[in-house]
Amino acid sequence: MCYAKSSELNCEGVGKLLSNEAPAEQPQRARNDDTLFYTARLISLVNLGTIGFVSSSFPTEMISAKRNLLVVLPGGSSPPSSLVRSASRVVDSLGSSHQGGRGGWKFGNLERRGEAFFLTRRHFAIGVFERKKPHMNIGTIGHVDHGKTTLTAAITKVCANQNRGTFKSYEEIDKTPEEQKRGITINATHVEYETEKRHYSHIDCPGHLDYVKNMITGTSQMDGSILVVSAYDGLMPQTKEHVLLSRQIGIEKMIVYLNKIDMCEDKELVDLVELEIRELLSFYKYDGDNIPFIKGSALKALNEDQSEYGVPSIMKLLDACDNYIDEPKRKMDLPFLMSIDDVLQISGKGTVATGRVEQGTLKLNDPVEIMGIKEKPIKTVVTGIEMFRKTLDAAQAGDQIGVMLKNVKKNDLSRGMVVTKVPNLKTYKTFKSDVYVLKNEEGGRKNPFSSYYRPQAYIRTADVNCAVILNEDTQVANPGDNIKCTIELMYPLALASGLRFSLREGGRTVASGIITKVI
């Protein structure tokens, strides 16, 4: 990959840049304040030193054509965040000025090709996904500020250096303005990478108490998890809650990454933290004695430090993921069902629902129904399938996908609905269940509750207010009790016997259960 001065660039030269083909003669590098805007042909150079100034007129027809817009940023290990923000502001202002102030260009994808970075308008897919290795869903969980996002970025850096993925910086993973301002993860974020044995979809879950709802959505999509614990800080409240939620949701295998090990001079303190974590894992019915523990520094690995706690610790972690976390048995023979975790509006394309395929397979042009939350199902047709911005001819159980839906508006969909091909599937507001009420030392309530207790129910990706009605032979439910009860939801959901759920109140999980009968 190379750069060229504006006077030396033409359509052919830009095409070579985009296809990673170097021109016959190496052109000179552009200045760091030059940014190239390109659609089907060269449009203009913008000097980021004078934000908003465009050196040549920006063709209105290119905006109205709704083509993909690429911004070539200066290369290096990572582009300056100020440069990314500046480029976004310039392009957004251009889109607004040429579309009656509506704001046409929305940016959120930053990818690296060679030495250049491309800030691209969000569109549906830019390549084809090739299914060469088993696909697994994995993710980072743990307390806020223990290094989950830094570890995620470090994993992508190590894999990218082996040509097994694309590097995603910390800023790209925590990409919303509030996340960057507060320095915490709010939404569960997905990245992808490969190892020698597998293709991974990696979910970086929020650790802050205020965003446990998004964390539950993230863990509900995982086949295995990486528990990140700061060796310097030790066990913290959200460490315990995330382990509990992982167990309730049904994550069977977990690996521990003991982070910030370089900040601990006392080896005995590190050993004590490890012992406490193993005891916690055993308490929640994990194999605490044999779970792999990887000691390292995510920040060192991100900075490509080759010492024991840097890059080698990431290699050990990936090896543990390959060998310790089992490939789940996918429900391939059942009709397709996917619970929606997010809804996107792709300009000029349509509405996309994202989520993890729970069961079955899906192909282009398949008729589907969208059910839950609303009283009547929505019938539509699948016009596109993508995974990590690469098109799929067919999706299968375990895939984390985006599904483009015909003639469906964004406002018609919400998290917690399901996209399905299950025949005669119904929605329900009421079901019978077996419920375990958590003890206070497990993070649950101190006091018992009686009938018509009103917590929130978390089922798949949905969270909905509910009422818990105890059986006639049960006066109150005490912490530590196993009870049978009926639960009434405020909104109807697509439910089935055997489905697991959690009950939460006041920022904590108070009970977990399993549906025994829908009513």
C-alpha positions as CSV (number, residue, x, y, z in Angstrom):
1,M,0.0,0.0,0.0
2,C,1.3,3.4,-0.8
3,Y,0.2,7.0,-1.0
4,A,0.4,9.7,-3.7
5,K,0.3,13.4,-4.0
6,S,-3.0,14.9,-5.2
7,S,-1.3,15.9,-8.5
8,E,-0.1,12.4,-9.1
9,L,-3.4,10.6,-8.3
10,N,-5.9,9.6,-10.9
11,C,-8.8,7.0,-11.1
12,E,-6.4,4.3,-12.1
13,G,-4.0,5.1,-9.3
14,V,-6.8,5.1,-6.7
15,G,-8.0,1.8,-8.0
16,K,-4.6,0.3,-7.4
17,L,-4.5,1.7,-3.9
18,L,-7.9,0.2,-3.1
19,S,-6.9,-3.2,-4.5
20,N,-3.6,-3.3,-2.7
21,E,-1.7,-3.2,-6.0
22,A,1.3,-0.9,-6.0
23,P,1.8,1.2,-9.1
24,A,4.8,0.5,-11.3
25,E,6.6,3.5,-9.8
26,Q,6.3,4.2,-6.1
27,P,4.7,7.6,-5.7
28,Q,5.6,9.9,-2.9
29,R,3.7,9.7,0.4
30,A,1.0,12.3,0.9
31,R,1.2,14.8,3.7
32,N,-0.4,13.6,7.0
33,D,-3.1,16.3,6.7
34,D,-4.3,15.1,3.3
35,T,-7.3,12.9,3.1
36,L,-8.6,11.3,-0.1
37,F,-12.3,11.1,-0.8
38,Y,-13.2,8.5,-3.4
39,T,-16.4,6.8,-4.7
40,A,-16.4,5.4,-8.2
41,R,-13.7,8.0,-9.2
42,L,-11.6,10.6,-7.6
43,I,-13.7,13.4,-6.0
44,S,-11.5,15.7,-4.0
45,L,-8.8,16.1,-1.5
46,V,-9.7,17.6,1.9
47,N,-7.1,19.4,4.0
48,L,-7.8,18.4,7.6
49,G,-5.8,21.4,8.8
50,T,-8.7,23.6,7.7
51,I,-11.8,21.5,8.5
52,G,-14.7,22.0,6.1
53,F,-12.6,23.4,3.2
54,V,-12.8,21.3,0.1
55,S,-10.2,22.0,-2.6
56,S,-12.5,21.1,-5.4
57,S,-16.3,21.0,-5.8
58,F,-18.0,17.9,-4.4
59,P,-20.3,16.5,-7.1
60,T,-23.9,16.4,-5.9
61,E,-24.6,13.4,-8.2
62,M,-22.1,11.3,-6.3
63,I,-24.0,12.0,-3.0
64,S,-27.3,11.1,-4.6
65,A,-25.9,8.0,-6.2
66,K,-25.6,6.5,-2.7
67,R,-22.3,4.8,-3.5
68,N,-19.8,3.7,-0.9
69,L,-17.5,6.5,0.1
70,L,-13.9,5.7,1.2
71,V,-11.6,7.9,3.2
72,V,-7.9,7.1,3.0
73,L,-6.2,8.1,6.3
74,P,-2.4,8.3,7.0
75,G,-0.9,5.0,7.8
76,G,0.9,3.8,10.9
77,S,0.1,1.5,13.8
78,S,-3.1,3.4,14.4
79,P,-4.5,6.7,12.9
80,P,-4.8,9.6,15.3
81,S,-8.3,9.7,16.8
82,S,-8.5,13.4,16.1
83,L,-7.9,12.7,12.4
84,V,-10.7,10.1,12.4
85,R,-13.1,12.6,14.1
86,S,-12.1,15.4,11.7
87,A,-12.7,13.2,8.6
88,S,-16.1,12.2,10.0
89,R,-17.1,15.8,10.6
90,V,-16.1,16.9,7.1
91,V,-17.9,14.1,5.4
92,D,-21.0,14.5,7.6
93,S,-21.1,18.2,6.8
94,L,-20.8,17.4,3.1
95,G,-23.7,14.9,3.2
96,S,-25.9,17.4,5.1
97,S,-25.2,20.3,2.7
98,H,-26.0,18.2,-0.3
99,Q,-29.1,16.5,1.1
100,G,-31.1,19.3,2.4
101,G,-29.6,19.1,5.9
102,R,-30.7,15.5,6.5
103,G,-27.1,14.2,6.8
104,G,-26.4,11.5,4.3
105,W,-23.1,9.9,5.3
106,K,-22.9,8.0,8.5
107,F,-19.5,6.5,9.5
108,G,-18.7,3.8,11.9
109,N,-16.3,1.4,10.1
110,L,-12.6,1.8,10.2
111,E,-10.5,-0.9,8.6
112,R,-6.9,-1.3,7.7
113,R,-5.6,-2.3,4.3
114,G,-1.8,-2.5,4.1
115,E,-0.5,0.8,5.5
116,A,-3.6,2.8,4.9
117,F,-6.8,3.1,6.9
118,F,-10.2,3.4,5.3
119,L,-13.1,5.1,7.1
120,T,-16.1,3.8,5.3
121,R,-19.8,4.6,5.2
122,R,-21.8,1.8,6.9
123,H,-23.2,-0.4,4.2
124,F,-24.3,-4.0,4.1
125,A,-21.3,-6.0,3.0
126,I,-18.0,-5.6,1.2
127,G,-16.9,-9.2,0.6
128,V,-17.9,-12.8,0.7
129,F,-17.6,-15.0,3.8
130,E,-15.8,-18.3,3.2
131,R,-16.6,-21.0,5.7
132,K,-13.2,-22.8,5.9
133,K,-13.0,-23.4,9.7
134,P,-15.4,-24.2,12.5
135,H,-17.1,-21.0,13.7
136,M,-17.2,-20.2,17.4
137,N,-18.7,-17.4,19.5
138,I,-16.5,-16.3,22.4
139,G,-16.2,-13.1,24.5
140,T,-14.6,-11.2,27.3
141,I,-16.5,-10.7,30.5
142,G,-15.4,-9.2,33.9
143,H,-15.5,-6.1,36.1
144,V,-15.3,-2.6,34.6
145,D,-11.7,-1.3,33.9
146,H,-10.1,-4.8,34.3
147,G,-9.0,-4.6,30.7
148,K,-11.6,-6.5,28.6
149,T,-11.5,-4.1,25.7
150,T,-7.7,-3.7,25.7
151,L,-7.5,-7.5,25.7
152,T,-9.9,-7.7,22.7
153,A,-7.8,-5.1,20.8
154,A,-4.6,-7.0,21.7
155,I,-6.1,-10.3,20.3
156,T,-7.0,-8.6,17.0
157,K,-3.5,-7.1,16.8
158,V,-1.8,-10.4,17.3
159,C,-4.1,-12.2,14.8
160,A,-3.8,-9.4,12.3
161,N,0.0,-9.7,12.4
162,Q,-0.4,-13.3,11.4
163,N,-2.8,-12.5,8.6
164,R,-5.7,-14.0,10.5
165,G,-7.9,-11.0,11.0
166,T,-8.2,-7.2,11.0
167,F,-6.7,-5.1,13.8
168,K,-9.4,-3.2,15.8
169,S,-8.0,-0.5,18.1
170,Y,-9.4,0.3,21.6
171,E,-11.1,3.3,20.1
172,E,-12.8,1.3,17.4
173,I,-14.2,-1.2,19.8
174,D,-15.4,1.5,22.3
175,K,-16.7,3.6,19.4
176,T,-19.6,5.6,20.8
177,P,-18.9,9.1,22.0
178,E,-20.2,8.2,25.5
179,E,-17.9,5.2,25.7
180,Q,-14.9,7.2,24.7
181,K,-15.7,10.0,27.1
182,R,-16.3,7.8,30.1
183,G,-13.7,5.2,29.2
184,I,-16.1,2.3,29.6
185,T,-17.8,-0.2,27.4
186,I,-21.6,0.3,27.1
187,N,-22.7,-1.9,24.2
188,A,-21.5,-5.4,23.5
189,T,-19.2,-5.1,20.5
190,H,-18.3,-7.8,17.9
191,V,-15.0,-8.4,16.3
192,E,-13.7,-11.4,14.3
193,Y,-10.4,-13.2,14.0
194,E,-9.0,-16.7,13.2
195,T,-6.6,-19.1,14.8
196,E,-5.1,-22.2,13.2
197,K,-8.1,-24.3,14.1
198,R,-11.1,-22.0,14.2
199,H,-12.9,-18.8,13.1
200,Y,-14.0,-16.7,16.1
201,S,-16.7,-14.1,16.6
202,H,-15.6,-12.2,19.7
203,I,-18.0,-10.2,21.8
204,D,-16.6,-7.6,24.1
205,C,-19.1,-7.2,26.9
206,P,-19.6,-4.1,29.1
207,G,-18.5,-4.6,32.8
208,H,-20.2,-1.5,34.3
209,L,-23.1,-2.1,36.6
210,D,-25.3,0.3,34.6
211,Y,-25.0,-1.8,31.5
212,V,-25.5,-5.4,32.7
213,K,-28.6,-5.6,30.4
214,N,-26.2,-5.3,27.4
215,M,-23.8,-7.7,29.0
216,I,-26.6,-10.3,29.3
217,T,-27.4,-9.9,25.6
218,G,-23.7,-10.5,24.8
219,T,-23.2,-13.6,27.0
220,S,-26.4,-15.1,25.6
221,Q,-24.7,-15.4,22.3
222,M,-21.5,-17.1,23.5
223,D,-20.2,-20.7,23.2
224,G,-17.4,-19.9,25.7
225,S,-16.1,-16.9,27.6
226,I,-12.8,-15.3,28.7
227,L,-13.0,-14.0,32.3
228,V,-10.7,-11.0,32.6
229,V,-9.5,-10.2,36.1
230,S,-7.0,-7.5,37.1
231,A,-4.3,-9.2,39.2
232,Y,-3.7,-5.8,40.8
233,D,-7.4,-5.3,41.9
234,G,-8.5,-8.9,42.4
235,L,-12.2,-10.1,42.5
236,M,-14.7,-7.3,42.3
237,P,-18.6,-7.2,42.3
238,Q,-19.1,-7.5,38.6
239,T,-16.6,-10.3,38.4
240,K,-18.8,-12.4,40.5
241,E,-22.0,-11.3,38.8
242,H,-20.6,-12.1,35.3
243,V,-19.6,-15.6,36.4
244,L,-23.1,-16.1,37.8
245,L,-24.8,-14.8,34.7
246,S,-22.6,-17.0,32.5
247,R,-23.6,-20.1,34.5
248,Q,-27.3,-19.1,34.4
249,I,-27.2,-18.6,30.6
250,G,-25.5,-22.0,30.1
251,I,-21.9,-21.1,29.2
252,E,-20.1,-24.4,30.0
253,K,-16.5,-23.5,29.5
254,M,-14.5,-20.5,30.7
255,I,-10.9,-19.4,30.5
256,V,-9.3,-16.8,32.9
257,Y,-7.0,-14.1,31.7
258,L,-5.2,-12.6,34.8
259,N,-4.5,-9.1,33.4
260,K,-2.2,-6.3,34.5
261,I,0.3,-8.8,35.9
262,D,3.1,-6.4,35.2
263,M,1.7,-4.1,37.9
264,C,2.1,-6.7,40.6
265,E,5.4,-7.1,42.3
266,D,4.2,-9.5,45.0
267,K,3.9,-13.0,43.5
268,E,2.1,-14.3,46.6
269,L,-0.6,-11.7,46.1
270,V,-1.1,-12.9,42.5
271,D,-1.3,-16.5,43.8
272,L,-3.9,-15.5,46.3
273,V,-6.0,-13.8,43.6
274,E,-5.8,-16.9,41.5
275,L,-6.9,-19.1,44.4
276,E,-9.9,-16.8,45.1
277,I,-11.0,-16.9,41.4
278,R,-10.7,-20.7,41.3
279,E,-12.9,-20.9,44.5
280,L,-15.5,-18.6,42.9
281,L,-15.6,-20.7,39.8
282,S,-16.0,-23.9,41.7
283,F,-18.8,-22.3,43.8
284,Y,-20.7,-21.7,40.5
285,K,-20.2,-25.3,39.4
286,Y,-17.3,-24.6,37.0
287,D,-14.2,-26.8,37.0
288,G,-12.2,-24.3,39.1
289,D,-9.3,-26.7,39.6
290,N,-8.6,-27.2,35.9
291,I,-9.8,-24.1,34.2
292,P,-6.8,-22.6,32.2
293,F,-5.3,-19.4,33.8
294,I,-3.3,-17.2,31.5
295,K,-1.2,-14.5,33.2
296,G,-0.3,-11.5,31.1
297,S,-0.6,-7.8,30.3
298,A,-3.1,-6.9,27.5
299,L,-1.5,-3.5,27.2
300,K,1.9,-4.9,26.7
301,A,0.5,-7.3,24.0
302,L,-1.3,-4.4,22.3
303,N,2.1,-2.6,22.2
304,E,3.6,-5.7,20.6
305,D,5.9,-6.4,23.6
306,Q,7.5,-9.8,23.0
307,S,8.2,-10.5,26.7
308,E,6.5,-13.3,28.6
309,Y,3.5,-11.2,29.6
310,G,3.0,-9.5,26.2
311,V,2.3,-11.2,22.9
312,P,3.2,-14.8,24.1
313,S,0.4,-14.5,26.7
314,I,-2.1,-13.8,23.9
315,M,-0.8,-16.8,22.0
316,K,-1.3,-19.0,25.1
317,L,-4.8,-17.6,25.5
318,L,-5.8,-18.4,21.9
319,D,-4.3,-21.9,22.2
320,A,-6.4,-22.4,25.3
321,C,-9.5,-21.3,23.5
322,D,-8.9,-23.8,20.7
323,N,-8.2,-26.7,23.0
324,Y,-10.3,-26.1,26.1
325,I,-13.6,-24.7,24.8
326,D,-15.5,-27.5,23.1
327,E,-17.3,-27.0,19.8
328,P,-21.0,-27.0,20.7
329,K,-23.5,-29.3,19.0
330,R,-25.4,-27.0,16.7
331,K,-29.2,-27.5,16.2
332,M,-28.9,-27.7,12.4
333,D,-31.9,-29.9,11.8
334,L,-34.5,-27.6,13.4
335,P,-36.3,-24.7,11.6
336,F,-34.4,-21.4,11.6
337,L,-34.7,-19.1,14.7
338,M,-32.7,-16.0,15.6
339,S,-33.2,-13.6,18.5
340,I,-32.7,-10.0,17.5
341,D,-30.1,-8.1,19.5
342,D,-29.9,-4.9,17.4
343,V,-31.6,-3.2,14.5
344,L,-29.8,-1.1,11.8
345,Q,-31.0,1.1,9.0
346,I,-28.7,0.9,6.0
347,S,-29.0,4.0,3.9
348,G,-30.3,3.2,0.4
349,K,-30.6,-0.5,1.3
350,G,-33.1,-1.3,4.0
351,T,-33.5,-2.6,7.5
352,V,-31.1,-5.1,9.0
353,A,-31.7,-7.2,12.1
354,T,-28.6,-8.7,13.8
355,G,-28.3,-11.6,16.2
356,R,-27.0,-15.1,16.8
357,V,-28.6,-18.0,14.9
358,E,-30.0,-20.2,17.7
359,Q,-31.1,-23.1,15.4
360,G,-31.5,-24.1,11.8
361,T,-30.3,-22.6,8.5
362,L,-31.3,-19.5,6.5
363,K,-30.9,-18.8,2.8
364,L,-31.5,-15.7,0.6
365,N,-35.1,-15.2,-0.4
366,D,-36.4,-17.4,2.4
367,P,-39.8,-16.2,3.8
368,V,-39.6,-15.5,7.5
369,E,-41.8,-14.2,10.3
370,I,-40.8,-11.7,13.0
371,M,-42.5,-12.4,16.3
372,G,-42.6,-11.1,19.9
373,I,-43.3,-7.8,21.7
374,K,-46.1,-7.0,19.3
375,E,-49.4,-8.9,19.1
376,K,-49.2,-9.8,15.4
377,P,-46.3,-11.4,13.5
378,I,-44.6,-9.5,10.6
379,K,-44.2,-11.6,7.4
380,T,-41.2,-10.7,5.2
381,V,-38.5,-12.1,3.0
382,V,-34.7,-12.2,3.5
383,T,-33.0,-10.1,0.8
384,G,-29.5,-10.3,2.2
385,I,-27.3,-12.1,4.8
386,E,-24.0,-10.9,6.2
387,M,-21.5,-11.8,8.8
388,F,-18.8,-9.3,9.7
389,R,-19.7,-7.3,6.6
390,K,-19.2,-10.2,4.3
391,T,-22.1,-11.8,2.4
392,L,-23.3,-15.3,3.1
393,D,-25.3,-17.5,0.8
394,A,-26.6,-19.4,3.8
395,A,-26.4,-18.8,7.6
396,Q,-26.4,-21.7,10.1
397,A,-26.8,-22.3,13.8
398,G,-24.1,-20.5,15.8
399,D,-23.5,-17.7,13.2
400,Q,-23.6,-14.1,14.3
401,I,-25.3,-12.4,11.4
402,G,-27.1,-9.5,10.0
403,V,-30.3,-10.2,8.0
404,M,-31.7,-7.7,5.5
405,L,-35.5,-7.8,5.5
406,K,-37.8,-6.7,2.7
407,N,-40.3,-3.9,3.3
408,V,-39.7,-3.7,7.0
409,K,-39.1,-0.4,8.8
410,K,-36.6,0.0,11.7
411,N,-39.4,1.1,14.0
412,D,-41.2,-2.2,13.4
413,L,-38.4,-4.2,15.1
414,S,-36.8,-4.2,18.5
415,R,-34.4,-6.2,20.6
416,G,-36.1,-9.4,22.0
417,M,-38.1,-10.2,18.9
418,V,-37.2,-13.3,16.9
419,V,-36.8,-13.9,13.2
420,T,-38.0,-17.4,12.5
421,K,-39.1,-20.1,10.0
422,V,-40.6,-22.3,12.8
423,P,-44.0,-23.3,11.6
424,N,-47.0,-22.3,13.8
425,L,-44.7,-20.6,16.3
426,K,-46.8,-18.7,18.9
427,T,-46.0,-15.9,21.4
428,Y,-47.0,-16.1,25.0
429,K,-47.3,-13.8,28.0
430,T,-47.6,-16.5,30.7
431,F,-45.5,-19.6,31.5
432,K,-44.9,-22.0,34.4
433,S,-41.3,-22.4,35.6
434,D,-38.8,-23.8,38.0
435,V,-36.9,-21.0,39.7
436,Y,-33.9,-20.8,42.0
437,V,-33.9,-17.7,44.2
438,L,-30.3,-16.5,44.8
439,K,-28.9,-16.1,48.3
440,N,-27.6,-12.8,49.4
441,E,-24.0,-14.1,49.3
442,E,-24.6,-15.1,45.7
443,G,-25.6,-11.5,44.9
444,G,-29.3,-12.0,45.4
445,R,-31.9,-10.5,47.8
446,K,-31.6,-10.4,51.6
447,N,-35.4,-10.7,52.1
448,P,-38.0,-13.1,50.8
449,F,-40.7,-12.1,48.3
450,S,-44.3,-13.1,47.9
451,S,-46.8,-13.5,45.0
452,Y,-47.0,-10.7,42.4
453,Y,-43.4,-9.7,43.0
454,R,-42.4,-7.6,40.0
455,P,-38.8,-7.9,38.7
456,Q,-37.6,-7.8,35.1
457,A,-37.3,-11.1,33.1
458,Y,-34.3,-11.6,30.8
459,I,-35.2,-14.2,28.1
460,R,-32.8,-14.6,25.1
461,T,-32.1,-10.9,24.2
462,A,-35.4,-9.6,25.6
463,D,-35.9,-7.8,28.9
464,V,-39.5,-7.3,30.0
465,N,-41.3,-6.4,33.2
466,C,-43.1,-9.3,34.8
467,A,-45.1,-10.6,37.8
468,V,-44.0,-13.7,39.7
469,I,-47.0,-15.7,41.0
470,L,-46.1,-18.3,43.6
471,N,-47.9,-21.7,43.8
472,E,-50.7,-22.0,46.4
473,D,-48.6,-24.1,48.6
474,T,-45.8,-21.5,48.8
475,Q,-46.4,-18.4,50.9
476,V,-43.1,-16.7,50.3
477,A,-39.9,-17.4,48.4
478,N,-36.8,-17.2,50.6
479,P,-33.2,-16.6,49.3
480,G,-31.8,-20.1,48.5
481,D,-35.2,-21.7,47.8
482,N,-36.1,-23.7,44.7
483,I,-39.7,-22.9,43.8
484,K,-42.3,-23.6,41.2
485,C,-44.2,-20.5,40.0
486,T,-46.1,-18.8,37.2
487,I,-44.7,-15.8,35.5
488,E,-46.8,-13.2,33.6
489,L,-44.9,-10.9,31.1
490,M,-46.0,-7.4,30.1
491,Y,-45.3,-8.2,26.4
492,P,-45.7,-11.5,24.5
493,L,-42.5,-13.3,23.5
494,A,-41.8,-16.4,21.4
495,L,-41.2,-19.0,24.1
496,A,-40.7,-22.7,24.5
497,S,-40.3,-25.2,27.2
498,G,-36.6,-25.6,28.3
499,L,-35.7,-22.0,27.7
500,R,-33.6,-20.4,30.5
501,F,-34.2,-17.0,31.9
502,S,-33.0,-14.6,34.7
503,L,-34.9,-12.3,37.0
504,R,-33.3,-9.0,38.0
505,E,-34.2,-6.2,40.3
506,G,-32.4,-3.0,41.4
507,G,-29.3,-3.7,39.4
508,R,-28.8,-7.3,40.6
509,T,-29.8,-10.8,39.5
510,V,-32.2,-12.2,42.1
511,A,-33.2,-15.5,40.5
512,S,-32.7,-17.8,37.6
513,G,-35.1,-20.3,36.1
514,I,-36.2,-22.6,33.3
515,I,-39.6,-22.6,31.5
516,T,-41.5,-25.8,32.1
517,K,-44.8,-25.0,30.3
518,V,-46.1,-22.2,28.2
519,I,-49.7,-21.1,28.8
